[in-house]
Amino acid sequence: MAVIRELDIETVNKIAAGEVVKRPSCALKELIENSLDAQSTLIQIKLIEGGMTLLQITDNGIGIHQADYPLLCKRFATSKIQSYDDLSSLTTFGFRGEALSSISQVSKVTVCSRKQGEPLGYKGIFLNGNLIEAPEPFALDKGTLIKSENMFSNMHERLRALGNHVEEYKSCLDIAQKYSLHYNNVGFKVLKLDSLEYSTSGREDKTEIITKILKPDENSLAAQILEIPPTQNEICSFQGLISSNDYSWKQSYFVLFINNRLVDCKELKSMIIGIYTSYCPRSSNYFVYLSLKILPSEIDVNVHPTKREVRFSHQNIIFTEIQNKIQEILKSNSTSKSFNIRNLTNIQAKGPVPSQQVRENSRDQKIEWLLVNKINAPSKVSEENLTSIEELKEEIKIGREQEIFNDFSYVGAIDRNRILIQHGTSLYVCFAPVILEAMAYQFILDKFAQLSHYEIQNSDLEINDLIRLALESPNIGYDQNKHPPIEQFCNSASKLLNEKSELLDEYFSISIKDNKLVKIPVLIEGQIQPDINNLPEFLLRLAANIDWMHEKQCLNGISELIAWFYSRVPEEWNDGEIAKPYSHFYKNFLFPYINGRLRADARYIAEGKAFIPLVSTEELYKLFERC
């Protein structure tokens, strides 16, 4: 006997409605977009018990014709498109004809509407997508009133799963406020029962609306909001408002509109978090409002039932443009700050023979690292240098692993070299040095000739002595019977680095003065600390392994070597005056910064090289029959 059978149309419609209308705020979003499509300039929202008992929206838009009532709540009945190909040129919010249909599947819907020029409006009542009886005349001003009553009263499981009325009200208010910010030329009113809780006139600027939304205790909020001016390229255009470096509020606030549609984008939000983690005090939150415009032909709005998620072409390029612009604005707004943050002791070569120690104070030297958080003025970089750097950037080929590093959750550290991350339902073991090295290398190319620096104050560390420490390590493989005498080698290497000091300082913030190392670069916005024990080997390789004769190879070799040096972190380093383990920095700073920023260069960030898939929840479910 056959066991597969078609579901009846009522069941199908209710399942679909549950995907589109998950909670009252989802219904409200759809109704607000309908009002905006109708060219409304005033939208009033009334909520009772968070929209569960009553969700009502009234607008002054173009209205609904009486003849359209029979199809108004029918599924897949729409005036916006006629064929699938029309999606590529879509400029309206609605297009599937599912919003009102879905709302009428989970509640009783009343629609009253009057078109301009008509003496009367008409009222219709809908249930389960159907018009209950013929529309009857109804007196009201031009526009539309839509009322949803007793939402989910016919879906008891969904009703029990929802939050309390307070939570649902806050969610509805949040939706209305975000649309009022983007459409500041439209007046919005939100009533809780009959009490006016939020209101805009349609004449305020966006900063005034932000003040209404956040309700600061003081009047200095406007001074903490910075403008992203209209920015355009051949792919997209964007503009917005962001909080300054000094902004400090009780919570973060992220608003993204793509082609005037409120959407979610985890990848972009992760990138924003990384930027503010880098440029602002760690206790600060942020405010970001972005309006992004992309050609309709380059975007797919039909990937999610609620249209809260979209997919578009050139995503990485667009995100990089936004990232660079926000960083540029925050840098120009930042004030000069210095933090005495590093005290490192016991500099030792790896496994030196005690009898071969040359200078005790070069092995037991206290170094004070001073991070200068002020971004250096751009150096005068020749066109040839810039061409070489751009060519190196173009050689970074994004691999299929990019999706993983666009959105992952940091799980924890096994040790300094291995961490666990989760992407989707899969768990991965990642090799931290490989990932950190790739991130550091890309950071150096992006900030070429503009790197901030640490200063090494009161240092007696001469280049000769540091290179000697490296040569004494058995890991280097120096053989005095096969190689030049150690003193001769150290002097030659030291002389070379002193001769190249101008190039190293100008382009990479590595400063050598009087044969002493006095400055090294700040990478990944100061979130990473190199292991000082690797400094001797770093200088040795800098002197011996760089092709100084050919520009592109030289710049690439130095960038790769610096990235290697910074990718090997110590067991612990100081956060202010308190030493904390590497795991603290991995969890709170480094990998949140990398999330959504790392370009997964296929040459290095590949399965087997940078990470290994460990397990997925699907596999665990097969083993244990539960997750």
N, C-alpha and C positions, 0 to 999 in steps of 0.2 A: 504494500500500500504506500502511495506517495505521501511523504511527510512535509514537503516544501509546498507552500501555498502563498499566494499574494496577500498582503495585508489590505484590509479595507481602507478606503480613502480617508475616513475619519481618523483612523489610527495613524496613517501616514502624515496627515496634516498636524496632528497633535505632537508627534515626534519632531517634525520640522519646526513647529512653533517653539518647542522647548529648547531648540538650538539657537533660534534667533532672539527669543525673549527669555533670558535666563533669570532676570530680576527686574524690578520696576525701572531701574536706571537705564537698562537696555531699551525698554519700551520708550522711555522719555527721549533718549538719544535719537531714536528713529523718528519720533514725532517732531522734535526740534528741527531735524533735517528736512522733514516734509514742509514745515513752516518756512524755512529759509528758501527751499526750492520754490515756494509760492510767493517769493519776493516780499515777505513780511518785514515791517520795520518796528513792530512791537510784538513781543511774545510774553504772555502771562501764563505761569504754571501754578497750579494749586495741588497740594499734596495732603492727604489724610492718611495717617499711619504709614508714613514712608512710601506712599503710592500704592499700598496694598489694598486699602479700602477705596481710595479714590485717587486717580491720576488724571488731571484735567489740564489741557493746554488750549489757549485761546490766542489767535493771531489776527492780524489785519491784512492778510495776503489776498491773492487774487480769487480765492474761493473755489468751490467745486460745483460743477454744473449738475443740475437735477438728473439729467440723463445718464450721468456716470455712476449714480448711486448703486445700481444693481451689481456692478463689477468692482465697486470700491474696495471690498474686503475679500475678493476672490484671489486665490493664490495664483501668482504668475500673470496677473492682469496689471499692466503698467502703461503709462503714456510716455515713458522716457526712451525706450528703445523698441525697435521692430525686429531686429535680428542680432545674432551673437556678434557680428562684425561691428555693430554700433558701439560695443564696449570700448573699442580702441579710440573713440572720439568722445567718450562720455564726459560731461562737465557737471552733471547733476549728482545729488546724493543717492537718491533711490533709483533703482533700475530693474529689480527683480519682481516687484509687486508682492513682497512677502511681509512687509512691516505691519500694515493694518490687518492683513490676513492672520498673521501670527498672534497679534494682540487680541483679535476677536476669538481665537481658539482658546485663550487662557482667561478671558474675562468678557463681561458684557460691555460692548462698545456703542456709544451714542455719538453720532456725527451731526452737527448743525452747521450749515454753511450758506453764505449768500455771496453771489458774484456781483461785482460792481456793475451798476446800471440796472440791476433787477430789483423790483419793488419788495420782494420777500425772499427769505431764505427757505431752506428745507431741512427737515429733521428725519434722520433714519436711525434705526436700532439694528445692531448686527450681533450675531452669535454664531460661532463656529464657521465664520467666513460668509454667512448668508444674511441677506437683508430680510428681517423678520416680516415686515409689511411695507407697503408702498410709502415713499417719503411723504411727509405731510408738511404743509406750509408752517414756517416758523419765523417770528420777527426777531431780527438781530442786525447789528451793524455789518458792514462788509468784512468778510474774512471767514474764519473757520473755528469752530469749537469742537474738540474731540475729548470725550470722557470715557475713561476705562474704570470699571467698578469691580470690586471683589476679585482682584487678580489671583489666579491659581486656585480659586475655590473648587475647581473641578480637577485639580492635580495635587492631591493631598501630600504625596511624597515630596514634591517640589516645595510646597508650602512649608513643610516641616524643616526642609534643608536650608531655607533662607535664614538670614540673620534677623535680629530684632528690628522693630520699626525705626529705632534711632539710627541704626547702621544703614538701613535702606534709605532713610531721609538724607543722611550725609552723602551717600553715593549719588542720589538724584541732584542734590545741591551742587556737588562737585562737577557733574556734567554740565549743568546750566551755567555755572561760573566760567568754565573753560570756553564754552561757546560765546559767552558774553565778552570774554577777553579777545577772542579772535575776531568776532563780529561786533566791534565796539561802536559801529554805526547803527546797530539794532538795539532797541531798548528791551531789557529783560526784567521781569518781576517774578519772584518766587514767594508763594504764600504757603504757610504751614497752618492748616485749617483756614482761618480768615486773617491771620497775622502776617503782615509783610516782613519777610526775613531777609530779602536781598533784592536790590533794585539798581538798575542802570538806566540812563536816559537815552542812550544812543548818541550822546554828544561828548562824552568823556574821552580823553585820550587813554591809551592802554596803561600808562603808569598809574593814572587815577583809579582804574579798575583793579589793578594789582593791589593797590592800597586797600580797596574795599574787600578784596578776597582775603588777604592775609591779616588785615586788621592789626597793624603794628601798634605797640604801646606808645611809640614816639613818632614824630613826623619826619624822621630822617630816612625813611625807606626809599623815597624817590632818588635820593643821592646815591643809593647803593645799587641802583638798576642801571645797567649799561646797554646801549643799543648795538645790535648787530645790523649794520647798514645793509640796504639791498645789495646783494652780491649775485652776479650772474655769470654763467659760462655757457658753453654750447650744450651742456647736459641738463642743467637745472638752474634755478634761482632760489635764493632763500634770504630771509631776514628774521629778526626777532629781538628779544630782550633777555638779558642774562644778569645774574647777580654779580656784584663786584667781589674782589678779593676780601673785602672787609665785611661782607654780608654774613650775618649770623641770625638765624631764625629757628623756631622750634622744630621745623620739619622741612624736608626738601619738597620742591614742587616742580614737576616736569610736565610740560604741555607740548605736544607735537601735532601739527596739522600738516597733512600732505594733500595738496590740491584742495585746500579748504575743508578737508575731512579730518575729524579727530581720530587719531590712530595710536596704536601701541607699537613700539619698536624696541625690543630688549637690547639689540645690538647697539643702537644709538644711545640708549640710556646708560648702558655699561660704559661706553666711551665718555659720556658726560661725567659720570661718577669718577672715572679715572683722571680726567682733567682737573676737576675740583679737588680731588685728593692731593694732586701735585701742587696746585697753586695757592691753596687756601689752608688756613689752620685746620688741623685734623678734627677739631670739634665742630667745625662749621658745616651747615647744610648749604643748599644752593637753590636758586630759582632759575629755571630755563624755560623760555617760550620760543618755539621755532615754528616758522611757517615756510614750508618747502613746496616749491612748484616744479613739477616734472611733466613733460609732454604726456598727454593721455595715452598715446600709443606705446609709451615705454613703461607703463604701470599696469599691473593686474590687480583690480579691486575685488575680484571674484574668488578669493582664496579662503574666505572665512565667513561663516553664516551671518555674523553681526557686522561684517565689513570693518572691524576694528584693526585688522591686520591687512597689509598689502604687500605685494612683491613688485620690485622694479629693477630695471637694468642699471648697470654701473653703480651698484650700491657701495662698493668699497671706495670708488673714486669720489662719490658724493660725500660719504662720511669723512673722508680725509680732508675734503674742502672745508666742511663744517668744523672739523677739529682744528685745522690750521687757523681759521678765522677766530674761533673762540680763544685759542691760545694767544693769538696776536693781541686781542683786546685785553685779556687778563694781564699779559706782560706789560703792555703800555700803561695799565692802571696800577701796577704793583709798585710798592714803595721799597726802598732799599732796606734789607734786613740782614743781619748776620747772626748766626747761631753757633755757639761753641758747643759742638755736638759730638766730637769724637776724641777719645783718649785711648790710644792703642799702645800696648807695651809688648816687650819680649819679641822683638823682631828676630827671627831665626831662620837660617837656611834649613832646607829639608835634610836632616841626617848628616850634618858636617862632622868631620873627625875632629875631636877636641884639640888635638895637637896642631891642627892646621888653622885654628882661629887666628885672625889677624888683628882685629880691633874689638875689644870687649864692648866699647860703647856703641859700636855699630850693630851689635847683636842685642843689646839691652838699652835701647834708646826710646825714650818717651816722646811721642809725636802728638802734637795737637793739630787736629784737622779743623779748619774754619771754613764752613760752607758760606759762600757769598751768594745770597739768594737773588741778588740783582742781576738781571740778564745783561751781559756785556753788549756794548754797541757793536753793530755788524762790522766785521772787518772788510777791508777792500779786497775782494776776491776777484781774480782775473777771470775773463770769460772762459779761458782754457780750463781753469780749475773747476768752474761751475759745469762746464760741458762734461768733464770726467765724472763729477759727482752725479750728474743727471744720468749718464750712461750706466753708472753703478746701480742707481735706483731702478732703472729700466730692466736691469738684469735680474731683479727680484721677481720671480715668476710665481704667482699665487697658485697654490695647489688645491686639490679637492679637500684638504684638511682644514681649509679656511673656516668652514662652517663650525667646526669644533671650537676654534679659538675666537670666534665671534661671540659665542655665548656659552660659557661654561661656569660651573660652580666649583669653587675650591673646597676640597674635602679635608685634606690634611697632608702633613709631611711624614714620610717614612724616615728619611734622613735628609741631609743637605742636598743630596743628588737626586732624590726620587720623591715625587709628590703624587697625590691622587686628585684627579679632577673628575667631575661628572658633566657629561653633555647629553641632554635628552635623558634616555633611560640607560645609557652606557657609562661604565666606570673605566677610567684609563689610568695607567701608571705613566707619568711623564718624567723625562730626564731634565731636571731643573737647569743644569749648566747649558744644555743645548738651547733650551727655550730662552733663557736669560741672555745668552750670547747673541742669538738672532735678534732679540728685542733691542739690546744695546747697540748692535751694529746698525740697525735701522734708525735708531735714535741719533747716532753720530752723523749719519748721512743727512737726516732731516735738519739737524742743527749745525751743519758744517760751518765752521768759522764763527759760531755764535754760542759756543758752550760756556756755561758758567764754570766755576772752578773751586776746588778746595785749596787753601793755602797751608803749607807746612811751615809752621813758625819755629824759630830757634832750633833748626835742624842742623846737625853736623854730619848728615849722611852724604858723603861724597860719592859721586858716580862710580869712581874706581873701586871703592870698598864694596858697594852693592853688587857690582858685576863680579867681583872676586867671590863674594858669598855664593853667587849662583854657580860659578865654576867649581867651587868646593863641594857642591852637592853631588852625590853619586848618581842622581837622576839625570844630570846633564850629559854625562859621558865624556867629560874633558879628560884627555890623556896627555900628560906633559911630555910623554915620549913621542907622540905623534903630532901634537899641536904646538904652536908657538909658546914660548915661556909665558907663564901666567901674568907676570908684571907687564910684559910687552903687550899682551892681548888686552889687558885691562886699560892700559894707557891709550892704545889705539882706539878702542871702543869708546872710551870717555871723550877723547878728542873729537871723534865723529859726531857724537850726540851733542857736544857743545857747539859744533859747527852748524848743526841742523836745528839748534834751539829756536831760532826765529820762526822757522816753518812750523815746528811743533807747537810753539806758543800761539801763533796767529790762527792756525787752523784747528788745533786740538786742545788748546789750553793746558799743554804740558810745558812747564817753564823750568829751564835749567839756568842758574846764575852762579858764577864763580865755582863751577863744577859741582854744584849741589842742586838737588831736586827741591824746588820750592813751591810747585803748584801742579795739581793734577785735575782732570776734568770732573765735572758733576754729570752723571748720566741718569737717565730715567727720572728726571726732575728731583734728584736727591734721594730717591727711594731705595737705592742700592749702594752697598758698601763693599769695596774689594777687600780681599784678604791680604793684609800687608805682608804676609809671609811669601806671597808670590811676586812682590815688587822686584827683588833681585833678578829673577828669571825674566820678568817683563822687560827690564832694561837691557838684559843680555840679548834677548830676541829682537828688541828694537834696534840694537846696534848691528846684529849679525844677520838678520833674516829679511830685512826690508830692501826692496829694489829701489834705491834712491835715484836711479838714472832715468826711469820712465814714470811720467807723472801719474797716470791712471793706476798703474801697479803699485806705485808708492803710496798714494792716498788710500787705496783699497787695503794694502798690507797693514798700514798703521791703524786703520779703522777696525780691521779684523783682530789685530793684536790687543787693542784697547778693550774691545768687546770681550775677548777671552779673559783678560785680567779682571774685569768687573763681574764676569759670570761665575767666578769662583769666590763665593762669599765666606766669611769667617763663621765660626760656631756661634758667636754673639758679637753684637756691637751696641754702642750707646744710643739711646733715645733720650736726648737731653743729658742728664747726669746718671741715668739708670741704664745699666747693661741689660739687654734683653736678647733672648735666643733668636737665631735665624728664623725659626718657625713663626715667631711673632710678626716679623717683617714680611715673610711670605704671605701669611694669612691676611694681614690688615692693609698692606701697602703694595707689595710688588705684584702679586697675581691679580688683585683687583685692577691695578693699573694696566696690566697686560691684556686683561679680558676685553675683547673688542678692538684692541689697538694693534696687536701683532699681525703683521702680514705673513701668512704661512708660506714662506719661501720654500718651494718644492725641493730645492737643493738640500735643505737641512731639516725642515719641519715635515717629516714623513714618518709613516708607520715603520717601526723598527729602529729609526734613528732618534726621533724625539719623543715617541710615546709608543705604548703597547696597549691594545684593548684588553681589559681584564675580564669584565663580565657585564651583562645587562640584566635589567629586571625581568625581561622576558625569559632569559635563561634560568634565573633564580626561580621564577615561577614554575618552570618545567620541573625543577628539582624538588621544590618544597610545596608547590601547589598553592602558594600564597606569597604576597609581597608585603 
